[in-house]
């Protein structure tokens, strides 16, 4: 009978579970503002006073018949993109090959036979294929918080002050080639011995000897040397039992070389925006301080001491100065307005702390770290605004790479609209990612009810939501 330790279960089953633990985070080009999110991510020419400093500081100096002071307190949002449809793949793997392998283990313990070994071999192959399909594929999650934003419009000099926080985390499961080979070898070996198990255990003497000889030949194959207990091959023939064959299998727990790797960045901004109107053209700048806290985690799956503190302790804080700038122009005697802005004018690159992992196959130590990027983002936009309706459009002129590794690059074309029904404002939009990435076409919608605004986004592999409380006077 085949006795299975917890460590043996780890090499065959924990990989499937761990592969599902691959949330990742990206798309720092998104500004978390409920009105913008609901209207296709637009805002460079269409933001109202309360969020102008985040999109285009020049908009602070554009005259507004309604708003002269705005306060946001607070805004919270999140967006998740499942790049490789991992949620479905992990669920299918757990309900399929994962559960089948668990049942196979139990059946092998109770009935070591040709049928159970053959089924175990088949399910091992399906499990190995499923795990390989999860390896290296992250999902994207984005979180945003505007704790405080305040803006004043003045005919001479307008200004605003804001704090803004985005949290980017990218993580992935990396299956080692040696682990995939080990699973494949177990699959091949179990399939190879399957035809002979019954005759070894219950056949005639001649059948048992023939079965033992066949199995002995398989076990003598150097391909399986690291899967078997030393000296086992020489004792199989004398014992002539399926139990002896089962005892040949070696506990593989110390050969797991697959890893989990995660990179994270919490980027906080404190900005002061200044804007003025010069001959009908509004210009604005936002000097700001960045505080970037990076996280890096890189561990072998044999590590049983994975805790929240083991991840957050390996962090590094860094500070930098940066600048946003923008222009805006209202076409005289028309409902039209255009704008352009550049965020993060100064490129920044921050390094994470270094992690190490020991490969149990070679005892070699690998040292690794990652980079967190803050890149310039140039966007142009337009707005058509009437008394009760607004149409907007924005276009990214830069390809915006994610700040952390494995994140999704974006270059959005966004379209949006708003219908003003006095207290109630209905909003909708659409945006398309022109860059080659998992985020493609998104539908957006939301509403404003007094000081409260909510928004949602949806695509085939993306969902997001946001709530914001803002006051305008």
CORCORPE-V443119 format. One record per residue. N is the residue number from 1. SS is DSSP state (h for helix, s for strand, l for the rest). OMEGA is omega as a letter, one per 20 degrees, with the letter a starting at -180 (* if undefined). Layout:
n,ss,omega
N,SS,OMEGA
N,SS,OMEGA
This chain:
n,ss,omega
1,l,a
2,l,r
3,l,a
4,l,r
5,l,r
6,h,a
7,h,r
8,h,r
9,h,a
10,h,a
11,h,a
12,h,a
13,h,a
14,h,r
15,h,a
16,h,r
17,h,a
18,h,r
19,h,r
20,l,a
21,l,a
22,l,r
23,s,r
24,s,a
25,l,a
26,l,r
27,l,r
28,l,a
29,l,r
30,l,r
31,l,a
32,l,r
33,l,a
34,h,r
35,h,r
36,h,a
37,h,a
38,h,a
39,l,r
40,l,r
41,l,a
42,l,r
43,l,a
44,l,r
45,l,a
46,l,a
47,l,r
48,l,a
49,h,a
50,h,a
51,h,a
52,h,a
53,h,a
54,h,a
55,h,a
56,l,a
57,h,r
58,h,a
59,h,r
60,h,a
61,h,r
62,l,a
63,l,r
64,l,a
65,l,a
66,l,a
67,l,r
68,l,r
69,s,a
70,s,a
71,s,r
72,s,a
73,s,i
74,s,r
75,s,a
76,s,r
77,s,r
78,s,r
79,s,a
80,s,r
81,s,r
82,l,a
83,l,a
84,l,a
85,l,a
86,h,a
87,h,r
88,h,a
89,h,r
90,h,r
91,h,r
92,h,a
93,h,r
94,h,a
95,h,a
96,h,a
97,h,a
98,h,a
99,h,r
100,h,r
101,h,r
102,h,r
103,h,r
104,h,r
105,h,a
106,h,a
107,h,r
108,h,r
109,h,a
110,h,a
111,l,r
112,l,a
113,l,r
114,h,a
115,h,a
116,h,r
117,h,r
118,h,r
119,h,r
120,h,r
121,h,r
122,h,a
123,h,r
124,h,r
125,h,r
126,h,r
127,h,a
128,h,r
129,h,r
130,h,r
131,h,r
132,h,r
133,h,r
134,h,a
135,l,r
136,l,a
137,l,r
138,l,r
139,s,a
140,s,r
141,s,r
142,s,r
143,s,r
144,s,r
145,s,r
146,s,a
147,s,a
148,s,r
149,s,a
150,s,a
151,s,r
152,s,r
153,l,a
154,l,a
155,l,a
156,l,a
157,l,r
158,s,r
159,s,r
160,s,r
161,s,a
162,s,r
163,s,a
164,s,a
165,s,r
166,s,r
167,s,a
168,s,r
169,s,r
170,s,r
171,s,r
172,s,r
173,s,r
174,s,r
175,l,r
176,l,r
177,h,a
178,h,r
179,h,r
180,h,r
181,h,r
182,h,r
183,h,r
184,h,r
185,h,r
186,h,r
187,h,a
188,h,a
189,h,r
190,h,r
191,h,a
192,h,a
193,h,a
194,h,a
195,h,a
196,h,a
197,h,a
198,h,a
199,h,r
200,h,a
201,h,a
202,h,a
203,l,r
204,l,r
205,h,r
206,h,r
207,h,r
208,h,a
209,h,r
210,h,r
211,h,r
212,h,a
213,h,r
214,h,a
215,h,r
216,h,r
217,h,r
218,h,a
219,h,r
220,l,r
221,l,a
222,h,r
223,h,a
224,h,a
225,h,a
226,h,r
227,h,a
228,s,r
229,l,a
230,l,r
231,l,a
232,h,a
233,h,a
234,h,a
235,h,a
236,h,a
237,h,a
238,h,a
239,h,r
240,l,r
241,l,r
242,h,r
243,h,r
244,h,r
245,h,a
246,h,a
247,h,a
248,l,a
249,s,a
250,l,r
251,l,a
252,l,a
253,h,a
254,h,a
255,h,a
256,l,a
257,l,r
258,l,a
259,s,r
260,s,a
261,s,a
262,s,r
263,s,r
264,s,r
265,s,r
266,s,a
267,s,r
268,s,a
269,s,r
270,s,a
271,s,r
272,s,a
273,s,r
274,s,a
275,s,r
276,s,a
277,s,a
278,s,r
279,l,r
280,l,r
281,s,r
282,s,r
283,s,a
284,s,r
285,s,r
286,s,r
287,s,a
288,s,r
289,s,r
290,s,r
291,s,a
292,s,r
293,s,a
294,s,r
295,s,r
296,s,a
297,s,a
298,s,a
299,s,r
300,s,a
301,l,r
302,l,a
303,l,a
304,l,a
305,l,r
306,l,r
307,l,r
308,h,a
309,h,r
310,h,r
311,h,a
312,h,r
313,l,a
314,l,a
315,s,r
316,s,r
317,s,r
318,s,a
319,s,r
320,s,r
321,s,r
322,s,a
323,s,r
324,s,r
325,s,a
326,s,r
327,s,r
328,s,a
329,s,r
330,s,r
331,l,a
332,l,r
333,l,r
334,l,r
335,l,a
336,s,r
337,s,r
338,s,r
339,s,r
340,s,r
341,s,r
342,s,r
343,s,r
344,l,a
345,l,a
346,l,r
347,l,r
348,s,r
349,s,a
350,s,r
351,s,r
352,l,r
353,l,a
354,l,r
355,s,r
356,s,r
357,s,a
358,s,r
359,l,a
360,l,r
361,l,a
362,l,a
363,l,r
364,l,a
365,s,r
366,s,r
367,s,a
368,s,r
369,l,a
370,l,r
371,s,r
372,s,a
373,s,r
374,s,a
375,l,r
376,l,a
377,s,a
378,s,a
379,s,r
380,s,a
381,s,r
382,s,r
383,s,r
384,s,a
385,s,r
386,l,a
387,l,a
388,l,a
389,s,r
390,s,r
391,s,a
392,s,r
393,s,r
394,s,r
395,s,r
396,s,r
397,l,r
398,l,r
399,l,a
400,s,r
401,l,r
402,l,a
403,l,a
404,l,a
405,l,r
406,l,r
407,l,a
408,l,r
409,l,a
410,s,r
411,l,a
412,s,r
413,s,a
414,s,r
415,s,a
416,s,r
417,s,r
418,s,r
419,s,a
420,s,r
421,s,a
422,l,a
423,l,a
424,s,r
425,s,r
426,s,a
427,s,r
428,s,a
429,s,a
430,s,r
431,s,a
432,s,r
433,s,a
434,l,r
435,l,r
436,l,a
437,l,a
438,l,r
439,l,a
440,l,a
441,s,a
442,s,r
443,s,a
444,s,r
445,s,r
446,s,r
447,s,r
448,s,r
449,s,a
450,l,a
451,l,a
452,s,r
453,s,r
454,s,a
455,s,r
456,s,r
457,s,r
458,s,r
459,s,a
460,l,a
461,l,a
462,s,r
463,s,r
464,s,r
465,s,a
466,s,r
467,s,a
468,s,r
469,s,a
470,s,a
471,s,a
472,s,a
473,l,*
